[in-house]
């Protein structure tokens, strides 16, 4: 600063440098003004943009199976619509950011938010004090909890009248915990508790009532009013319990007072300028009433048109292609990993490496595949932030999880196949002067292959069906596509039947391939060879 003032004093004192002085002062003033403007603009931008808007992108996690809040209208599961999606677009526009929507299973929403895979969760989620212990919540839509039963069920006056009856709820929601609080009161009164059954998706919950497996299910009023267009008067609201903590849908973010204030301000502005009111009108949330639940006499016959539409849809073809790709790639990687491991485990003597490999096989065979998948997707980013970047996609996470899991099983198959080869042949090959590489290539591997192929193909078929677990981390494989379409149309039987056809077609193809391979290697079967010689 002293150098700056010395320069200014020099510029001001000499009269003969007046023109140059004025020009320099003007340029200096413009430069200081521009720099001050950019600093102020940067500070303003930093203050108005939440920290979860990264690199100009707002990432929103949602479970698109809760109409009219968030759901898939067409056949493209990657493009959800609804009140929540419109709100997400409005928030992105408000912060001058691009929008990145990440769809996933409901149970993965909050773990993904904690792992910083997304900045906001918008998925028709109730604002609850228990959730606000770990996350910030900003309400944006009124709602009410409802108990829903079949259309011919009489209304009830309180939750106590559900004593001894079975209620279905979606897993991961707070409904089960709320009913358990009712059960405490019922037990204190000497009455039978309410039985709770939990299902992964909301459409499966509704289905349990339609087929008569449970007495009722718990949902939100706005969701039920929208679904009534699909349910054709088959259900009705029998109770609206007055729960003060079930009155608002909320947007959830990670704990941050500054971010919470910014999102609250943004939603308040969208409310005041009529944007949210327009969304409510668009999705029929502003004038819904229980009178909309009228009876429809339409039959429940199998909808062949919906079945063939699903069977030939691009969405199902893409889902099946992803399923097959994941299975083939992960099984190939598992085989590549397992072969050297099996050779090491089959070797003579003891070593630290064998102990490590045995522990590897035991851990990944013992832990459930779904748990391993969720750990890699949700827990790993908290230890290594690099795994929360955009490059670590659900496809790649599934590939890693299934490859590691499958390699543990494939090791045992390969180890057993190697053990089945007569040890005398290895000694004979050594006596002929073969190298270890030649022994394995020409003597051991060809005979072990015959033993390993049938169980390997069986393991692949099992893996092909296991890929359906990846729907919980938003991989749009065949089952995930099916669930999204079911939630959109409520054509349960038709879409599940179409998915079944796809799975059976893939499995039968590989069963046929297995038979062909076994026939091809039948010459190596010593028992058959002995019988033919006799």
Buried (B, 14 or more C-beta within 10 A) or exposed (E): EEEEEEEEEEBEEEEEBEEEBEEBEEEBEEEEEEEEEEEEEEEEEEEBBBEBBBEEBBBBBBBBBBBBBBBBEEBBBBEBBBBBBBBBBBBBBBBEBEBBBBBBBBBBBBBBBBBBBBBBBBBBBBBBEEBEEEBBBBBBBEBBBBBBBBBEBEEBEEBEBBBEBBBBBBBBBBBBEBBEEBBEEBEEEEBEBBBBBBBBBBBBBBBBBBEEEBBBBBBBBBBBBBBBEBBBBBBBBBBBBEEEEBBBBBBBBBEBEEBBEBBBEBBEEBEEEEBBBBBBEBBBBBEBEBEBBEEEEEEEEEBEEBBEBBBEBEBBBBBBEBBBBBBEBBBEBBBEBBBEBBBBBBEEEEEEEBEEBEEBBEEBEEEEBBEBBBEBBBBBBEEEEEBBEEEBEBBBBBBBBBBBBBBBBBBBBBBBBBEEBEEEEBEEBBEEEBEEEEBBEEBBBEBBBBBBBBBBBBBBBEBBBBBBBBBBBBBBBBBBBBBBBBBBBBBBBBBBBBBEBBBEEBBEEBBEEBEEBBEEBEEEBEEEEEEEEE
